[in-house]
């Protein structure tokens, strides 16, 4: 019998709570796809490896998605490609939590995600990032 583990223990990347507005665009047509085009969702937490979102639309496991995320901390937003890695019912009516595992994250998007994680570790004013460790704050150069 396998010992009980928390979901976070299986993750390879640090995850932080981060609420954002996101849009999902299916990149491959799945059988029984009722709706094409962008679908608005709420991002709940993020890591270098993926994003958890809540949505009223159920996407199939392994569905490839373009994910566009935006929040006040990131005026330029983040775009990444990922796949639905897990699905869980949400406490709300007809709501689902989806785990989206990133498969293609550009350099700018990865630097933005790292800055979010760093901001959680070293809280500061986003307008004054000069004192952040230089190795992770490459996007300001």
KEMIRO-834218 format. One line per field, with one value per residue: residue number from 1; x, y, z of N, C-alpha, C, O in turn. Coordinates in pm, 1 decimal, decimal comma, padded with zeros to 6 digits. Layout:
! KEMIRO-834218
num: NUM	...;
n_px: X	...;
n_py: Y	...;
n_pz: Z	...;
ca_px: X	...;
ca_py: Y	...;
ca_pz: Z	...;
c_px: X	...;
c_py: Y	...;
c_pz: Z	...;
o_px: X	...;
o_py: Y	...;
o_pz: Z	...;
END
This chain:
! KEMIRO-834218
num: 1	2	3	4	5	6	7	8	9	10	11	12	13	14	15	16	17	18	19	20	21	22	23	24	25	26	27	28	29	30	31	32	33	34	35	36	37	38	39	40	41	42	43	44	45	46	47	48	49	50	51	52	53	54	55	56	57	58	59	60	61	62	63	64	65	66	67	68	69	70	71	72	73	74	75	76	77	78	79	80	81	82	83	84	85	86	87	88	89	90	91	92	93	94	95	96	97	98	99	100	101	102	103	104	105	106	107	108	109	110	111	112	113	114	115	116	117	118	119	120	121	122	123	124	125	126	127	128	129	130	131	132	133	134	135	136	137	138	139	140	141;
n_px: 00084,2	00053,9	00199,4	00010,3	00011,0	00041,0	-00089,8	00081,3	00331,7	00404,6	00469,8	00706,6	00777,8	00778,6	00475,4	00251,8	-00015,9	-00217,0	-00427,2	-00580,3	-00702,4	-00781,1	-00761,7	-00862,5	-00777,6	-00866,3	-00634,3	-00642,7	-00887,0	-01126,9	-01328,3	-01672,3	-01641,8	-01797,3	-01776,4	-01598,8	-01316,0	-01201,5	-01211,1	-01315,0	-01165,8	-01083,7	-00774,8	-00604,4	-00374,4	-00018,3	00278,5	00615,8	00569,3	00296,6	-00060,1	-00343,5	-00685,0	-01025,0	-01332,6	-01636,9	-01656,2	-01591,2	-01296,2	-01135,4	-00912,0	-00566,8	-00613,0	-00486,8	-00400,7	-00398,3	-00293,1	-00375,2	-00281,0	-00355,7	-00297,8	-00298,8	-00030,6	00108,7	00113,6	00164,2	00089,1	00085,6	00162,7	00120,4	00156,3	-00020,6	-00131,8	-00426,0	-00384,9	-00504,9	-00835,9	-01088,9	-01388,7	-01537,2	-01635,5	-01844,9	-02155,2	-02171,7	-01898,0	-01548,5	-01221,9	-00917,9	-00604,2	-00343,1	-00075,7	00216,9	00366,4	00497,5	00656,9	00746,4	01053,0	01007,3	00760,0	00829,0	01018,7	00849,7	00678,2	00865,3	00935,8	00694,9	00692,2	00924,6	00852,4	00666,2	00833,1	01012,4	00861,1	00785,4	00761,5	00632,1	00706,3	00957,9	01197,5	01470,3	01626,3	01595,5	01718,6	01950,9	01970,2	01717,0	01562,8	01557,6	01391,5	01366,5	01581,3;
n_py: -00117,5	00224,5	00505,3	00777,2	01084,5	01435,4	01636,5	01846,7	01747,7	01590,3	01759,4	01920,3	02183,5	02495,4	02623,4	02895,6	03079,2	03255,4	03474,4	03525,9	03660,7	03457,1	03316,9	03046,9	02867,5	02611,8	02407,6	02186,8	02011,2	01838,0	01545,5	01605,4	01868,7	02135,4	02412,6	02651,2	02873,9	03141,7	03094,9	03223,8	03204,8	03156,3	03192,7	03020,1	02930,6	02920,4	02792,2	02733,1	02517,0	02495,7	02581,6	02626,1	02632,4	02752,4	02671,3	02682,0	02512,3	02192,2	02048,5	01798,4	01546,8	01582,8	01768,5	02008,7	02341,4	02693,0	02925,8	03228,2	03465,7	03725,1	03993,7	04252,0	04265,2	04193,1	04362,9	04316,3	04057,8	03693,4	03428,5	03086,8	02746,1	02455,6	02143,1	01974,1	01828,0	01722,0	01684,2	01809,0	01810,2	02120,3	02302,2	02475,7	02514,3	02322,3	02364,3	02330,1	02233,8	02263,3	02126,7	02258,9	02168,3	02318,8	02312,1	02452,9	02730,4	03053,4	03252,0	03512,1	03474,7	03273,5	03412,3	03606,5	03447,4	03344,9	03583,4	03639,2	03426,0	03488,4	03735,8	03653,1	03525,0	03728,9	03981,6	04299,2	04635,4	04635,1	04829,0	04897,8	04717,8	04695,4	04587,1	04314,9	03977,5	03960,9	03749,6	03637,6	03846,0	03920,0	04032,3	04306,7	04428,1;
n_pz: 00000,0	-00080,6	00083,0	00225,5	00057,8	00022,1	-00242,3	-00316,2	-00252,8	-00461,8	-00662,9	-00874,3	-00877,3	-00700,6	-00577,1	-00574,2	-00424,5	-00639,0	-00774,5	-01080,2	-01390,5	-01655,6	-01986,7	-02186,3	-02473,7	-02676,9	-02849,0	-03004,2	-03180,4	-03013,0	-02998,9	-02946,7	-02861,8	-02738,2	-02761,1	-02934,6	-02945,0	-02725,2	-02372,6	-02071,2	-01750,6	-01398,7	-01258,2	-00999,0	-00859,6	-00920,2	-01076,7	-01193,0	-01347,4	-01404,9	-01390,6	-01183,5	-01243,9	-01213,4	-01357,5	-01552,5	-01754,7	-01876,1	-01967,9	-02162,9	-02032,9	-02101,2	-02301,3	-02522,1	-02462,8	-02522,2	-02295,5	-02158,6	-01930,4	-01697,3	-01470,3	-01212,9	-01129,8	-01352,8	-01615,4	-01887,3	-01918,7	-01943,5	-02161,1	-02235,7	-02342,0	-02264,1	-02113,3	-02000,3	-01699,4	-01474,8	-01334,2	-01124,5	-00935,0	-00839,4	-00543,7	-00614,3	-00802,8	-01093,3	-01149,0	-01218,3	-01122,9	-01281,2	-01350,8	-01518,6	-01700,7	-01798,6	-02119,7	-02311,7	-02258,2	-02305,0	-02289,1	-02179,5	-02049,9	-01863,6	-01710,4	-01600,4	-01444,0	-01263,5	-01137,1	-01006,0	-00821,3	-00681,4	-00576,5	-00391,8	-00216,3	-00142,9	-00048,7	-00186,0	-00311,6	-00632,3	-00813,7	-00734,7	-00790,3	-00779,6	-00578,7	-00591,5	-00627,7	-00888,2	-01073,0	-01116,9	-01202,8	-01478,6	-01668,4	-01649,3	-01757,2;
ca_px: 00000,0	00130,6	00171,4	-00066,8	00091,4	-00034,9	-00066,5	00196,1	00454,6	00437,0	00505,9	00849,7	00798,3	00711,1	00346,3	00201,6	-00153,1	-00214,7	-00554,0	-00565,7	-00799,1	-00714,4	-00842,6	-00815,2	-00813,1	-00827,6	-00548,2	-00676,3	-01030,1	-01160,5	-01467,3	-01770,5	-01606,1	-01917,8	-01756,5	-01467,0	-01280,0	-01148,4	-01301,0	-01267,0	-01156,1	-01012,7	-00655,2	-00601,9	-00234,7	00072,6	00417,2	00685,1	00522,4	00156,1	-00158,6	-00472,7	-00792,9	-01163,5	-01408,8	-01765,7	-01645,6	-01508,6	-01206,6	-01089,9	-00773,2	-00465,5	-00646,5	-00384,2	-00463,5	-00322,9	-00335,4	-00338,4	-00305,9	-00327,1	-00329,2	-00237,1	00114,9	00166,8	00036,3	00183,1	00030,6	00169,2	00105,1	00188,2	00080,5	-00020,0	-00230,7	-00501,1	-00320,3	-00601,0	-00967,3	-01153,2	-01508,3	-01521,9	-01752,7	-01953,7	-02241,8	-02118,8	-01763,9	-01440,8	-01083,6	-00831,2	-00460,1	-00286,0	00069,9	00276,8	00459,3	00571,5	00655,8	00853,6	01146,8	00942,4	00658,0	00897,7	01075,7	00738,4	00635,6	00970,9	00923,7	00581,6	00737,8	01022,5	00777,9	00605,5	00941,3	01068,2	00760,1	00833,9	00682,9	00665,8	00768,5	01094,4	01251,2	01614,7	01695,9	01571,6	01834,8	01963,4	01959,6	01578,6	01493,3	01614,6	01295,9	01371,6	01702,4;
ca_py: 00000,0	00347,5	00599,6	00895,1	01204,2	01551,0	01663,8	01934,2	01671,2	01530,1	01863,7	01949,7	02328,0	02570,0	02676,6	03002,0	03122,5	03372,9	03488,1	03602,1	03636,6	03380,3	03270,5	02920,4	02843,1	02475,8	02405,3	02069,9	01983,3	01712,6	01507,6	01659,6	02001,3	02212,9	02555,3	02689,9	03009,7	03168,6	03068,5	03293,6	03124,9	03221,8	03123,8	03011,9	02928,3	02907,4	02752,7	02728,9	02400,7	02494,8	02672,0	02568,0	02724,3	02711,0	02700,6	02614,5	02425,8	02074,4	02014,4	01660,0	01524,6	01594,3	01872,2	02112,2	02472,5	02816,7	02989,6	03369,6	03507,4	03866,0	04041,9	04383,0	04251,6	04164,2	04436,1	04258,5	03925,2	03575,4	03327,7	02957,8	02632,6	02347,2	02036,3	01943,3	01714,9	01663,3	01748,1	01782,9	01893,5	02233,2	02313,2	02552,3	02443,2	02304,1	02421,2	02232,9	02277,7	02197,6	02145,9	02273,0	02151,6	02391,8	02237,5	02550,2	02860,4	03136,0	03311,1	03623,8	03419,4	03205,2	03516,1	03668,0	03351,4	03343,2	03707,0	03620,7	03337,9	03563,9	03837,8	03584,4	03494,2	03856,7	04084,1	04436,3	04713,7	04592,9	04940,0	04911,7	04582,7	04701,8	04508,2	04171,8	03907,4	03990,0	03630,8	03608,0	03965,1	03949,5	04098,7	04452,3	04476,8;
ca_pz: 00000,0	-00089,1	00191,8	00187,0	00033,5	-00023,9	-00383,8	-00331,6	-00239,1	-00590,7	-00757,5	-00888,1	-00871,8	-00594,3	-00620,5	-00488,4	-00446,6	-00726,4	-00844,1	-01204,1	-01496,6	-01761,0	-02098,5	-02241,9	-02612,4	-02718,0	-02967,0	-03085,5	-03175,5	-02947,1	-03023,6	-02853,2	-02812,8	-02762,6	-02778,3	-02981,0	-02908,7	-02592,2	-02260,4	-01951,4	-01628,2	-01289,1	-01212,1	-00853,3	-00816,1	-01033,7	-01055,1	-01321,6	-01421,3	-01443,6	-01334,5	-01146,5	-01277,0	-01191,4	-01477,9	-01564,2	-01872,1	-01855,4	-02077,5	-02153,2	-01993,1	-02207,2	-02399,3	-02536,7	-02450,4	-02510,0	-02171,5	-02146,7	-01792,8	-01670,0	-01335,7	-01192,4	-01116,8	-01483,9	-01715,4	-02020,7	-01920,2	-01967,7	-02249,1	-02233,8	-02393,3	-02167,3	-02126,3	-01879,0	-01632,9	-01380,7	-01324,9	-00996,3	-00917,3	-00748,6	-00457,1	-00677,0	-00896,9	-01228,8	-01157,4	-01222,5	-01107,8	-01378,3	-01340,9	-01652,2	-01698,8	-01909,7	-02204,5	-02391,7	-02191,0	-02359,2	-02192,7	-02110,5	-01960,1	-01754,6	-01623,3	-01527,3	-01341,3	-01160,6	-01059,8	-00914,9	-00713,2	-00604,5	-00502,7	-00277,2	-00123,4	-00098,2	-00078,1	-00201,3	-00406,0	-00767,7	-00886,2	-00685,7	-00790,0	-00793,8	-00476,6	-00608,3	-00682,2	-01031,2	-01157,0	-01152,6	-01249,1	-01610,6	-01758,0	-01638,4	-01826,1;
c_px: 00089,0	00098,8	00093,6	00027,6	-00001,6	00002,2	00057,5	00328,0	00497,7	00483,8	00656,2	00879,3	00721,5	00584,7	00304,1	00055,6	-00147,2	-00345,1	-00533,6	-00684,8	-00722,7	-00815,1	-00777,9	-00865,6	-00769,9	-00745,9	-00573,4	-00825,2	-01051,8	-01301,4	-01555,8	-01726,2	-01722,4	-01891,7	-01613,2	-01439,6	-01231,6	-01254,8	-01242,1	-01273,2	-01087,4	-00894,6	-00647,9	-00461,9	-00147,9	00208,3	00485,7	00630,2	00377,5	00069,6	-00282,9	-00578,7	-00926,0	-01244,2	-01543,8	-01767,6	-01550,4	-01427,5	-01159,9	-00945,7	-00684,3	-00503,9	-00534,1	-00452,6	-00359,7	-00380,2	-00283,1	-00377,9	-00274,2	-00370,4	-00263,7	-00084,5	00183,9	00088,9	00050,9	00125,0	00133,2	00092,6	00188,3	00097,6	00091,5	-00128,2	-00300,3	-00442,6	-00413,3	-00727,5	-01027,5	-01280,5	-01480,6	-01647,3	-01870,5	-02035,9	-02178,3	-01982,8	-01661,1	-01309,0	-01000,6	-00686,8	-00403,8	-00134,5	00127,5	00372,2	00544,8	00553,8	00773,6	00939,3	01082,9	00840,4	00724,2	00959,6	00966,2	00688,3	00738,0	00965,7	00805,5	00622,9	00836,0	00953,4	00712,1	00711,1	01000,2	00967,7	00822,2	00738,7	00726,8	00732,3	00914,7	01158,2	01403,0	01687,7	01667,3	01698,9	01837,8	01938,0	01816,3	01504,0	01550,9	01521,3	01303,9	01489,9	01671,4;
c_py: 00124,2	00438,7	00718,8	01013,1	01316,0	01577,5	01749,0	01859,1	01608,2	01633,0	01887,1	02097,1	02389,2	02633,3	02784,2	03029,2	03251,8	03376,9	03575,1	03573,4	03562,2	03344,7	03143,7	02907,3	02701,0	02480,8	02284,4	02044,0	01844,4	01673,4	01563,4	01792,2	02093,7	02357,5	02582,1	02833,3	03019,8	03144,2	03132,9	03202,4	03209,1	03136,3	03128,9	03003,1	02893,1	02857,9	02759,7	02616,9	02403,9	02591,0	02591,6	02673,0	02664,4	02758,0	02630,4	02522,1	02311,0	02047,3	01870,7	01655,3	01527,5	01693,2	01974,4	02247,2	02583,3	02886,8	03132,8	03415,2	03655,3	03899,4	04178,3	04376,6	04236,1	04234,3	04379,4	04118,1	03815,7	03484,7	03201,1	02854,1	02522,3	02245,7	02014,5	01815,5	01645,5	01747,0	01710,0	01867,6	02003,1	02242,9	02388,7	02467,3	02440,2	02370,3	02308,3	02301,9	02195,3	02227,8	02148,1	02268,3	02220,6	02301,2	02331,1	02687,6	02939,1	03196,4	03423,9	03572,4	03350,6	03305,5	03583,7	03576,7	03347,0	03469,3	03700,6	03535,5	03410,1	03670,5	03777,1	03556,6	03621,8	03967,0	04223,6	04508,9	04674,9	04703,7	04956,6	04773,7	04581,6	04612,7	04358,9	04104,8	03917,9	03867,8	03601,4	03728,2	04011,2	04030,6	04250,1	04510,5	04510,2;
c_pz: 00000,0	00028,0	00139,1	00168,1	-00008,2	-00168,4	-00403,8	-00323,8	-00370,5	-00691,7	-00756,4	-00867,7	-00756,7	-00651,2	-00521,8	-00522,4	-00527,0	-00804,5	-00967,2	-01294,4	-01605,4	-01869,2	-02152,8	-02384,9	-02647,6	-02846,5	-03055,3	-03070,5	-03117,5	-02990,2	-02913,2	-02791,8	-02842,1	-02801,2	-02823,3	-02937,7	-02765,3	-02485,6	-02135,2	-01829,5	-01520,9	-01247,9	-01060,6	-00794,7	-00935,4	-00985,9	-01190,7	-01408,8	-01463,1	-01365,7	-01297,0	-01174,1	-01234,6	-01310,7	-01473,6	-01685,7	-01842,1	-01981,3	-02056,1	-02103,0	-02116,8	-02317,3	-02402,2	-02542,3	-02460,2	-02387,9	-02172,3	-02007,3	-01779,1	-01528,1	-01319,8	-01181,3	-01251,5	-01593,8	-01856,9	-02031,1	-01945,1	-02063,2	-02238,9	-02297,2	-02289,5	-02196,7	-01994,0	-01818,6	-01534,4	-01377,7	-01191,2	-00987,8	-00815,1	-00662,1	-00518,9	-00772,6	-01035,6	-01248,7	-01152,5	-01192,1	-01205,9	-01345,1	-01481,3	-01639,6	-01821,9	-01987,6	-02289,6	-02327,3	-02245,9	-02249,3	-02112,3	-02009,3	-01840,3	-01657,8	-01541,4	-01415,7	-01228,8	-01075,3	-00963,2	-00794,4	-00622,2	-00519,7	-00380,0	-00170,5	-00062,6	-00128,5	-00083,3	-00294,8	-00546,8	-00847,3	-00847,1	-00674,5	-00799,6	-00694,2	-00486,6	-00658,6	-00833,9	-01119,0	-01198,5	-01207,2	-01383,5	-01698,7	-01752,3	-01713,5	-01969,5;
o_px: 00188,5	-00016,9	00108,2	00113,7	-00108,0	00112,6	00132,4	00426,9	00615,2	00533,7	00722,9	00994,3	00614,0	00586,7	00318,3	00010,5	-00079,9	-00369,7	-00476,9	-00757,3	-00611,9	-00936,1	-00655,7	-00982,6	-00650,4	-00782,9	-00529,0	-00881,1	-00999,7	-01384,8	-01515,0	-01768,2	-01745,7	-01975,1	-01517,9	-01531,3	-01222,1	-01373,2	-01129,9	-01371,9	-01039,1	-00911,4	-00681,4	-00434,4	-00195,8	00247,5	00421,7	00643,3	00336,5	00118,3	-00323,0	-00565,1	-00939,5	-01226,8	-01562,6	-01870,0	-01441,5	-01483,7	-01146,4	-00867,3	-00723,0	-00433,7	-00490,5	-00549,4	-00247,1	-00501,4	-00162,9	-00494,6	-00179,7	-00465,1	-00182,0	-00016,0	00303,5	00006,0	-00040,6	00112,7	00251,7	-00028,1	00311,2	-00023,8	00198,6	-00205,6	-00241,2	-00449,9	-00402,6	-00727,0	-01019,4	-01280,4	-01409,7	-01754,1	-01984,8	-01991,6	-02136,4	-01956,3	-01683,9	-01287,8	-01012,6	-00651,6	-00415,5	-00073,3	00092,8	00448,4	00652,8	00449,5	00888,3	00903,4	01101,5	00834,9	00679,4	00953,8	00987,9	00659,3	00701,2	00988,6	00814,3	00592,2	00831,1	00991,2	00702,9	00683,5	01034,4	00986,3	00901,1	00646,4	00845,7	00808,0	00989,5	01171,7	01460,8	01798,9	01709,8	01779,6	01739,0	01888,0	01794,9	01391,2	01588,2	01566,9	01253,0	01497,3	01760,1;
o_py: 00129,1	00448,8	00757,4	01038,8	01293,6	01544,8	01726,6	01902,7	01576,3	01595,4	01875,5	02133,6	02342,2	02690,1	02767,4	03005,2	03346,9	03292,2	03684,0	03475,5	03601,3	03342,8	03134,1	02933,2	02671,6	02549,6	02281,2	02054,0	01745,5	01760,4	01567,1	01825,3	02128,2	02419,7	02540,5	02905,3	02920,1	03169,9	03099,8	03132,2	03318,9	03021,3	03230,6	03062,6	02843,3	02878,5	02788,6	02621,5	02324,4	02670,9	02500,5	02788,4	02542,8	02869,9	02532,7	02460,8	02331,8	02025,6	01826,7	01747,1	01480,2	01701,4	02021,9	02266,4	02569,0	02905,2	03156,2	03405,0	03705,9	03842,3	04217,5	04471,7	04262,7	04171,4	04392,9	04064,6	03842,5	03466,0	03206,6	02872,8	02498,1	02259,8	02034,0	01708,4	01524,8	01864,8	01594,8	01983,7	01981,5	02196,8	02366,9	02361,7	02543,3	02426,4	02204,5	02416,4	02072,9	02341,8	02050,2	02353,8	02186,7	02224,0	02292,7	02751,5	02895,8	03192,6	03431,5	03620,6	03368,2	03286,1	03615,3	03623,2	03345,6	03463,4	03750,7	03569,2	03394,9	03693,0	03841,8	03563,4	03623,6	04040,4	04261,1	04449,0	04680,8	04675,1	05023,1	04719,0	04476,1	04567,5	04282,6	04169,2	03887,3	03882,7	03545,1	03713,4	04127,5	04092,3	04316,9	04632,1	04552,6;
o_pz: 00072,3	00068,6	00023,1	00252,2	-00065,8	-00212,0	-00498,9	-00382,7	-00388,4	-00797,9	-00653,6	-00843,1	-00719,5	-00760,4	-00400,7	-00634,3	-00487,3	-00890,4	-00959,1	-01276,5	-01642,2	-01846,7	-02163,9	-02413,1	-02648,5	-02941,7	-03170,1	-02961,3	-03169,2	-03015,2	-02797,1	-02681,0	-02958,0	-02867,0	-02757,5	-02898,2	-02693,8	-02507,0	-02096,6	-01807,6	-01548,3	-01207,3	-01000,0	-00690,4	-01037,3	-00871,0	-01291,8	-01531,1	-01547,6	-01285,8	-01369,4	-01133,3	-01221,2	-01359,1	-01401,1	-01715,6	-01788,6	-02088,7	-01941,9	-02127,2	-02223,7	-02418,0	-02297,4	-02615,8	-02412,4	-02377,6	-02185,0	-01969,3	-01839,7	-01473,9	-01403,0	-01219,1	-01263,8	-01659,5	-01938,2	-02141,3	-01965,1	-02048,3	-02233,9	-02304,8	-02233,8	-02291,4	-01887,8	-01878,8	-01512,6	-01413,6	-01148,6	-01028,7	-00716,8	-00702,6	-00478,9	-00817,5	-01088,2	-01355,0	-01090,4	-01232,0	-01212,0	-01314,8	-01555,0	-01575,6	-01935,0	-01929,3	-02334,7	-02340,7	-02234,3	-02131,6	-01990,8	-01896,1	-01727,0	-01536,4	-01424,4	-01305,5	-01111,4	-00954,5	-00851,1	-00680,0	-00500,1	-00404,7	-00275,7	-00050,7	00055,6	-00225,5	00003,5	-00350,0	-00578,2	-00940,1	-00918,7	-00565,0	-00825,6	-00721,5	-00399,8	-00725,7	-00900,6	-01230,5	-01305,8	-01254,0	-01399,3	-01794,9	-01842,3	-01731,3	-02043,6;
END
